Amino acid sequence: MKKHIPEGYVRHDIYNEAHIDKLAESFKQILTAVGENPEREGLLKTPVRAAKSMLFLTHGYEQNPRDILTSALFKEDYKQIVVVKDIEIYSMCEHHLLPFFGKAHVGYIPNGTIVGLSKIPRVVEAFARRLQLQERLTTQIKDCLQDVLNPLGVAVVIEAQHLCMSMRGIQKQNSVTTTSEFTGAFLKNSNTRQEFMYLIGANLH
C-alpha cells in the first residue's frame, strides 16, 4: 500500500551518505548476528533506516553549545534567578546504547549578561543528542553556561528514566534518576538553592 504524499510536499533528509553506508552495513551484520534474515521483505530497508535514526539521535556531535549561547547574548542589569524548566531530553546511554529520557531544569543568575531563552533548551539538546551519561550531561550543561555567561551562579537538575534499567538488568519500570549541579550563589547560599528548587517544582503556569 502506497503512502499518500500531499501535493507539493518534498521530503529533505540531510545525512552524510558515507556514514549512512558504513552504519547500515554494521546494522545488517547485527541483524544477522541476532538470528534474523536482513534480506527478508520487512528488514530490507531496516539497516538504512536504523543508520539514519542513529545519526539523528547523535546529531549533537555536530553542534557547538558554546556557539549556540554566544549567538544571542545581551547586556542587561538583571540579577535575579532566570529559570527554564521542564526541558524535554532524549539521550542515549553510552553503556548499552539504550535511550534515557526525562526533563532538565536550568537556572542562572545573570551578572550583566543574559542569553536568549530559546538558547538554553538548544544547549541541553546539543549535549543530550550524544552518547551520554546523565551525570556527565548535567555537568556539561552547567559548565557551558558558567563558562560562556560568567553568571553569579548556575543550577541544573535532570530527572530521567533509563531504559537500560527498565527494559533489561534490574527491570524496574518506574525508577527515576535525579542529578544536580550548582555553582556560585546556588552552591554557597542555601536560600538561593531552595528558591530554585521551589521554582522548578511549583506549578506556576
FIKELO-684337 format. One line per 4 residues: number of its first residue (from 1); their letters; for each residue x, y, z of N, C-alpha, C, O, CB. Coordinates in steps of 0.2 Angstrom, whole numbers. Each point is the difference from the previous one (the first is absolute). Glycine has a CB too. Layout:
<atoms>
NUM> a> X/Y/Z/X/Y/Z/X/Y/Z/X/Y/Z/X/Y/Z ~ ...;
</atoms>
This chain:
<atoms>
1> mkkh> 4/-6/0/-4/6/0/4/6/0/5/1/4/-14/-7/2 ~ 8/11/-11/4/6/0/-2/5/5/-6/1/1/8/-4/-14 ~ 3/6/15/-2/6/5/-2/6/-4/2/1/-5/6/-5/13 ~ -13/7/-5/-3/6/-4/5/6/2/2/2/6/-14/-6/-5;
5> ipeg> 15/7/-6/4/6/1/-3/6/-3/-2/0/-6/12/-7/5 ~ -11/12/5/-4/6/-2/4/3/-6/6/0/0/-10/2/12 ~ 0/1/-16/2/4/-6/5/5/2/-2/4/5/-9/-7/-12 ~ 16/4/4/5/5/2/5/-1/5/4/4/2/-13/3/-6;
9> yvrh> 8/-13/7/4/-2/6/7/-3/-3/-1/-4/-4/-9/2/12 ~ 15/5/-5/7/-3/-2/3/-2/7/1/5/4/0/2/-15 ~ 1/-13/11/4/-2/6/7/1/0/3/-2/-5/-11/-7/7 ~ 11/12/3/8/2/-1/3/-4/6/-1/2/6/-1/9/-12;
13> diyn> 6/-16/5/4/-3/5/8/2/-2/2/-2/-5/-11/-8/7 ~ 12/13/3/7/2/-1/4/-4/5/0/1/6/-3/11/-9 ~ 6/-17/0/5/-4/3/6/-1/-4/0/1/-6/-10/-7/12 ~ 15/4/-2/7/-2/-3/-1/-7/-3/0/-5/4/7/13/4;
17> eahi> -7/-8/-15/-1/-7/-3/5/-5/2/-2/-6/0/-3/12/-10 ~ 11/-4/11/6/-4/1/-2/-3/7/1/-6/2/8/12/-9 ~ -11/-2/12/-2/-3/7/-6/-4/0/0/-5/3/5/15/1 ~ -10/-9/-9/-5/-4/0/2/-7/-3/-2/-5/3/-6/15/-5;
21> dkla> 12/-10/-3/2/-6/-3/4/-5/5/-2/-6/1/2/12/-12 ~ 4/-2/15/4/-4/5/-4/-3/6/0/-6/2/10/13/-5 ~ -15/-3/5/-4/-2/6/-5/-5/-3/-1/-5/4/2/16/1 ~ -4/-10/-11/-5/-5/-2/3/-7/-1/-3/-5/2/-2/14/-8;
25> esfk> 12/-9/4/3/-7/-1/1/-3/7/-1/-6/1/7/10/-11 ~ -5/0/15/1/-2/7/-7/-3/3/0/-5/3/10/13/-1 ~ -15/-4/-4/-7/-2/3/-2/-7/-4/-3/-4/3/0/16/-1 ~ 5/-12/-8/-1/-7/-4/3/-6/4/-3/-5/0/2/12/-11;
29> qilt> 7/-6/13/4/-5/3/-3/-1/7/0/-6/2/10/9/-8 ~ -13/2/9/-3/-1/7/-6/-5/-1/-2/-4/4/6/15/0 ~ -8/-9/-9/-6/-4/-2/1/-7/-1/-3/-5/3/-2/15/-8 ~ 11/-11/1/2/-7/-1/2/-4/7/-1/-6/1/4/10/-13;
33> avge> 1/0/16/3/-3/6/-6/-2/5/1/-4/4/9/11/-6 ~ -16/-3/2/-5/-2/5/-4/-5/-3/-5/-2/3/5/13/1 ~ 1/-14/-10/-4/-5/-3/-5/2/-5/-4/-4/-2/6/-2/13 ~ -2/12/-13/-5/2/-5/3/0/-7/6/-2/-1/-11/10/9;
37> nper> 0/-8/-13/2/0/-7/-1/7/-3/-5/2/-1/2/-14/0 ~ 9/16/0/-1/7/-2/-2/1/-7/-2/5/-2/11/-2/10 ~ -10/-9/-11/-2/0/-7/-8/-1/-1/-3/1/-5/14/-5/2 ~ -14/3/9/-7/-1/-1/-4/7/0/3/5/1/-2/-16/5;
41> egll> -7/11/-9/-3/6/-2/-1/5/5/2/6/-1/-8/-13/-7 ~ 4/5/14/0/5/6/6/3/2/0/5/3/-10/-12/0 ~ 16/4/-4/6/2/2/5/3/-5/5/3/1/-6/-11/8 ~ -2/8/-16/4/3/-5/3/7/1/6/1/-1/-12/-9/-7;
45> ktpv> 2/12/10/2/7/1/2/2/7/1/6/2/-9/-3/-11 ~ 7/-8/14/2/1/7/7/3/1/0/5/4/-9/-14/-1 ~ 14/6/-6/7/2/1/0/8/-1/4/3/4/1/-15/-6 ~ -7/14/-4/0/7/-2/-4/4/5/2/6/2/0/-9/-14;
49> raak> -8/1/14/-4/4/4/3/1/7/0/5/3/-10/-10/-9 ~ 13/-1/9/3/0/6/7/5/0/1/3/5/-5/-15/-3 ~ 7/12/-8/6/4/0/-2/7/0/3/4/4/2/-12/-11 ~ -11/10/3/-2/7/1/-2/2/7/1/6/2/-5/-7/-14;
53> smlf> 0/-4/15/-2/1/7/6/2/4/-1/4/5/-9/-12/-7 ~ 15/4/2/6/0/4/3/7/-1/2/3/5/0/-15/-5 ~ -1/14/-6/3/7/-2/-5/5/3/3/5/3/2/-9/-13 ~ -11/4/10/-5/5/3/1/0/7/1/5/3/-9/-6/-12;
57> lthg> 8/-5/13/0/0/7/7/2/3/0/2/6/-8/-11/-7 ~ 13/10/-4/7/2/3/2/6/-4/6/2/0/-3/-14/3 ~ -8/16/-6/2/6/-3/3/6/4/2/5/-3/-11/-8/-5 ~ 9/2/14/3/5/5/8/0/-1/3/6/1/-12/-8/7;
61> yeqn> 12/-3/-11/7/1/-1/2/5/-6/5/2/0/-4/-14/3 ~ -6/14/-7/1/5/-5/-2/7/2/0/4/-4/-2/-13/-4 ~ 0/9/15/-2/7/2/5/2/5/3/-4/4/-15/2/-6 ~ 14/9/3/4/3/5/-4/4/5/-3/5/-2/12/-5/-7;
65> prdi> -10/-3/15/-5/4/5/3/7/1/-4/4/1/1/-16/4 ~ 9/13/-5/3/6/2/-2/5/-5/-2/6/1/11/-11/5 ~ -9/3/-13/-2/5/-5/-8/1/0/-2/6/-1/11/-11/-6 ~ -12/0/9/-8/1/1/-1/6/5/-4/4/-1/2/-16/-1;
69> ltsa> 6/12/8/-1/5/5/2/7/-2/-3/5/0/4/-14/8 ~ 5/9/-11/3/6/-2/-4/4/-6/1/6/-2/10/-11/6 ~ -15/1/-7/-4/3/-6/-6/5/2/-3/3/-4/6/-14/-2 ~ -4/11/13/-6/4/2/2/2/7/-4/-1/5/-4/-5/-12;
73> lfke> 13/10/8/2/3/7/-2/7/0/1/4/-5/8/-12/6 ~ -12/10/4/-2/7/1/2/3/7/0/-3/5/-10/1/-13 ~ 12/9/8/1/3/6/-6/2/3/-5/3/-2/16/1/-2 ~ -12/-6/11/-6/2/4/2/0/7/3/-5/2/-11/0/-11;
77> dykq> 6/10/13/1/0/7/-6/-3/4/-4/3/3/11/8/-5 ~ -6/-18/1/-5/-4/4/3/-5/4/4/-4/-3/-12/6/-6 ~ 7/-2/15/4/-5/5/-5/-4/4/2/-2/6/7/10/-6 ~ -14/-10/-3/-4/-5/4/0/-7/-4/3/0/-6/-11/9/10;
81> ivvv> 5/-14/-2/0/-7/-3/-4/0/-6/-5/2/0/7/-7/11 ~ 1/3/-17/-3/-2/-6/0/-8/0/5/-3/0/-1/14/-6 ~ -10/-13/5/-1/-7/0/-4/-3/-7/-5/3/-1/5/-3/14 ~ 3/-4/-16/-4/-4/-6/0/-7/3/4/-4/0/0/12/-9;
85> kdie> -11/-10/10/-1/-7/3/-4/-4/-5/-2/2/-5/3/3/17 ~ -1/-12/-10/-4/-5/-4/3/0/-7/-4/-1/-5/-6/3/12 ~ 16/-2/-8/3/0/-7/1/-8/-1/3/-3/3/3/14/-2 ~ -10/-13/-6/0/-7/-2/7/-2/-2/3/3/-5/-15/-3/2;
89> iysm> 14/-6/5/7/-3/-2/-1/-7/-3/-4/-4/3/10/12/5 ~ -3/-10/-13/0/-6/-3/8/-2/-1/3/4/-4/-15/-3/-1 ~ 15/-6/8/7/-1/-1/1/-7/0/-5/-4/0/8/14/6 ~ 3/-12/-7/2/-7/-1/5/-2/5/6/3/0/-9/-3/-12;
93> cehh> 2/-5/16/5/-3/5/6/-3/-4/-1/-4/-4/-9/2/13 ~ 16/5/-7/5/-3/-4/2/-7/2/4/-3/-3/0/15/2 ~ -6/-14/7/1/-7/2/-3/-6/-4/3/-5/-1/-1/10/12 ~ -9/-3/-12/-4/-6/-4/-3/3/-6/-4/-4/-3/2/-1/14;
97> llpf> 3/11/-13/-3/3/-6/-7/-1/0/-4/-1/-5/14/-2/-1 ~ -13/5/12/-7/0/1/-2/7/2/4/3/4/-5/-15/-1 ~ -5/14/-4/-2/7/1/-1/1/8/-2/-4/4/-3/5/-15 ~ 6/6/13/-3/2/6/-3/7/-1/3/4/-5/6/-10/12;
101> fgka> -14/7/-4/-4/6/-2/-3/3/7/-1/-3/5/-2/-2/-17 ~ 1/12/11/-3/3/6/0/7/-1/-1/3/-5/5/-12/13 ~ -2/13/-2/-1/7/-1/7/3/4/2/-2/5/-15/2/-5 ~ 15/6/-3/5/4/3/-3/7/2/-4/3/-3/13/-9/-4;
105> hvgy> -6/8/13/-2/6/2/6/4/1/5/-2/3/-15/-2/3 ~ 11/10/-9/6/4/0/-2/7/2/-4/3/-2/9/-10/-7 ~ 0/10/14/-1/6/3/7/4/0/5/-4/1/-15/0/5 ~ 10/10/-7/6/4/1/-2/7/3/-5/2/-1/11/-8/-8;
109> ipng> -1/9/12/-1/7/3/5/4/-4/6/0/0/-9/-3/11 ~ 0/8/-16/4/4/-4/5/4/4/-1/3/5/-8/-3/-14 ~ 15/2/5/5/4/3/1/6/-5/6/1/-2/-1/-11/9 ~ -10/13/-10/1/5/-5/-2/-2/-7/0/3/-4/9/2/11;
113> tivg> -9/-12/-8/-2/-3/-6/-5/-5/0/0/-5/5/12/7/-8 ~ -17/-2/-1/-5/-5/-1/0/-3/-6/3/2/-5/-10/4/13 ~ 4/-12/-9/0/-4/-6/-7/-1/-3/-5/0/4/16/-6/-1 ~ -12/6/-9/-7/-1/-3/-3/-7/3/4/-5/0/-1/12/-11;
117> lski> -9/-7/13/-2/-5/4/0/-7/-4/1/-5/3/-8/13/3 ~ 6/-7/-13/-1/-6/-4/7/-4/0/0/-6/-2/-9/11/-5 ~ 14/-1/8/7/-3/0/2/-5/5/4/-5/-1/-1/16/-4 ~ -7/-10/11/2/-5/5/-3/-7/-2/4/-5/1/-5/14/8;
121> prvv> -5/-10/-11/-2/-7/-2/4/-2/-6/1/-6/-1/-12/9/5 ~ 13/1/-8/5/-2/-6/6/-3/3/3/-5/-3/-8/14/-5 ~ 8/-6/13/6/-2/3/-1/-7/3/4/-5/-1/0/17/3 ~ -9/-13/2/-2/-6/3/-1/-5/-6/3/-6/1/-9/11/8;
125> eafa> 3/-4/-14/-1/-4/-6/7/-2/-3/1/-6/-2/-13/11/0 ~ 16/0/1/7/-2/-3/4/-5/4/3/-4/-3/-3/16/-2 ~ 0/-11/11/3/-5/5/-3/-7/0/3/-5/1/1/15/6 ~ -11/-9/-7/-4/-7/1/0/-4/-6/0/-6/1/-7/12/7;
129> rrlq> 8/-3/-14/0/-4/-6/7/-3/-1/2/1/-6/-12/6/1 ~ 12/-10/10/7/-4/-1/-1/-6/4/-4/-1/4/11/12/-6 ~ -2/-15/2/1/-6/4/2/3/7/5/3/1/-2/-11/-10 ~ -8/7/14/1/4/6/0/-5/7/-2/-5/-1/-3/15/-6;
133> lqer> 7/-6/12/-2/-2/7/-4/6/3/1/5/-2/9/-13/3 ~ -15/6/3/-4/6/2/4/4/5/-1/6/0/-9/-13/0 ~ 15/4/3/4/4/5/4/5/-5/1/6/2/0/-15/7 ~ 2/7/-14/4/4/-4/-4/5/-4/2/6/0/6/-15/-1;
137> lttq> -14/7/-1/-4/5/-3/-2/6/4/0/6/-2/-5/-15/-4 ~ 4/8/13/-2/5/5/6/5/0/0/6/0/-7/-14/6 ~ 13/5/-5/6/4/1/2/4/-6/2/6/0/2/-15/7 ~ -5/6/-13/2/3/-7/-5/7/0/3/5/-3/1/-16/-3;
141> ikdc> -10/10/7/-5/6/-1/2/5/5/1/6/-2/-10/-14/-1 ~ 11/6/9/2/5/6/6/4/-2/1/6/0/-6/-14/8 ~ 10/4/-11/7/3/-1/-1/5/-6/3/5/0/3/-16/4 ~ -10/9/-9/-1/4/-6/-3/7/2/3/5/-3/-4/-16/-4;
145> lqdv> -4/11/11/-3/6/2/4/4/4/1/6/-1/-12/-11/0 ~ 15/2/5/4/3/5/6/4/-4/2/5/1/-5/-13/8 ~ 6/4/-14/6/2/-3/-2/6/-5/4/5/-1/1/-16/2 ~ -11/10/-5/-2/5/-5/-3/7/3/2/5/-2/-3/-15/-6;
149> lnpl> -3/9/13/-4/5/3/3/4/6/-1/5/1/-9/-11/-5 ~ 15/2/7/3/2/6/-5/3/5/1/6/2/9/-3/-8 ~ -15/-7/8/-6/3/4/2/0/7/6/-3/2/-14/-1/-10 ~ 4/6/13/1/0/7/-1/-7/2/2/-2/6/-6/13/-4;
153> gvav> 1/-16/-6/-1/-7/2/-4/-3/-5/-4/3/-4/4/0/16 ~ 0/-10/-13/-3/-4/-4/-3/-6/4/3/-3/4/4/6/-14 ~ -13/-5/8/-3/-6/3/-3/-4/-5/-4/2/-5/1/4/15 ~ 4/-13/-10/-2/-5/-5/-3/-6/4/4/-3/4/4/8/-13;
157> viea> -14/-7/8/-3/-6/2/-3/-4/-5/-3/3/-4/1/3/15 ~ 4/-12/-12/-3/-5/-5/-3/-6/4/3/-3/4/6/7/-13 ~ -15/-5/6/-4/-6/3/-1/-4/-7/-3/2/-4/-3/4/14 ~ 8/-13/-9/-1/-4/-6/-1/-7/1/2/-2/6/5/10/-11;
161> qhlc> -10/-11/1/-1/-8/0/4/-3/-5/1/3/-6/-13/-1/10 ~ 15/-7/-2/5/-4/-4/-2/-7/-2/-2/-4/4/11/11/2 ~ -10/-8/-13/-2/-6/-2/5/-6/1/-2/-5/0/-5/11/-9 ~ 13/-4/10/5/-5/2/-2/-3/7/2/-5/2/7/10/-9;
165> msmr> -13/-1/11/-2/-3/7/-7/-3/-1/-2/-4/4/9/13/2 ~ -11/-6/-10/-7/-3/0/-1/-5/-5/-5/-5/1/1/16/2 ~ 7/-12/-9/0/-5/-5/4/-6/1/-2/-6/-2/-1/15/-6 ~ 9/-8/12/5/-5/1/2/0/7/-2/5/4/5/-5/-17;
169> giqk> 2/-4/15/3/1/6/-5/-1/6/-3/-5/0/12/13/-5 ~ -9/-3/9/-5/0/6/-7/0/-2/-4/-2/4/13/8/3 ~ -11/-3/-13/-7/0/-2/-5/3/5/-5/-2/1/8/-8/-8 ~ -1/16/9/-4/4/4/-3/6/-4/4/5/-1/3/-8/11;
173> qnsv> -13/2/-12/-3/5/-5/-2/7/3/0/5/-4/-5/-15/-1 ~ 5/11/11/-2/6/2/5/4/4/-1/5/3/-10/-9/-2 ~ 17/2/-2/6/3/4/2/7/-4/0/0/-6/4/-11/11 ~ -3/16/-1/2/6/-3/7/2/3/1/0/6/-13/4/-8;
177> ttts> 17/-2/-2/6/3/2/1/7/0/-2/3/-5/7/-14/1 ~ -3/14/9/0/7/1/8/2/1/3/-2/4/-15/3/0 ~ 14/4/-8/7/3/1/0/7/0/-5/3/-3/9/-13/-3 ~ 0/13/9/0/8/1/7/2/0/5/-3/2/-15/3/5;
181> eftg> 11/6/-9/7/4/0/-2/7/2/-5/3/-3/10/-11/-6 ~ -1/11/13/-1/7/2/7/4/0/5/-3/2/-15/0/5 ~ 10/9/-9/6/4/1/-2/7/3/-6/2/1/11/-7/-11 ~ 0/9/13/-1/6/2/-5/1/6/0/-4/5/3/8/-16;
185> aflk> -8/1/10/-5/1/5/-4/-6/2/-2/-1/5/2/13/-9 ~ -1/-16/-1/-4/-6/1/3/-5/4/-3/-4/4/-2/5/-15 ~ 12/-1/11/4/-5/4/1/3/7/0/-4/5/6/0/-16 ~ -5/10/11/2/3/7/-6/2/4/1/1/6/9/3/-12;
189> nsnt> -15/-2/3/-6/3/4/-6/-5/-1/-3/-1/-5/7/12/3 ~ -5/-14/8/-6/-5/0/-7/3/-1/-4/-4/-3/11/-3/11 ~ -8/13/-7/-6/3/-1/-1/1/-8/-6/-1/-2/6/7/13 ~ 5/-4/-14/0/0/-7/-1/-6/-4/-4/-1/-4/12/11/5;
193> rqef> -5/-15/2/-1/-7/-3/-7/-3/1/-3/-3/-4/15/1/6 ~ -15/4/4/-6/-2/2/-6/4/-4/-5/-3/-2/9/0/13 ~ -2/9/-13/-5/4/-4/0/-4/-7/-5/0/-3/8/11/9 ~ 3/-13/-9/0/-3/-6/-4/-6/0/-4/-2/-5/15/7/3;
197> myli> -10/-9/7/-3/-7/1/-8/1/0/-4/-4/-2/14/-1/8 ~ -12/11/-2/-7/1/0/-3/2/-7/-5/-2/-2/7/6/14 ~ 2/0/-15/-2/2/-7/-1/-5/-5/-5/0/-4/10/11/6 ~ -1/-16/-2/0/-6/-5/-6/-5/2/-2/-4/-4/15/6/2;
201> ganl> -14/-1/9/-6/-5/2/-7/3/0/-5/-4/1/14/-2/6 ~ -9/13/-7/-6/3/1/-4/0/-7/3/1/-5/2/6/14 ~ -12/-8/-8/-4/1/-6/-2/7/-1/-6/2/2/2/-14/-1 ~ 8/16/-4/-2/7/0/-3/3/-7/-2/5/0/12/-4/8;
205> h> -11/-6/-12/-3/2/-7/-7/-3/-1/-3/1/-5/14/0/0;
</atoms>
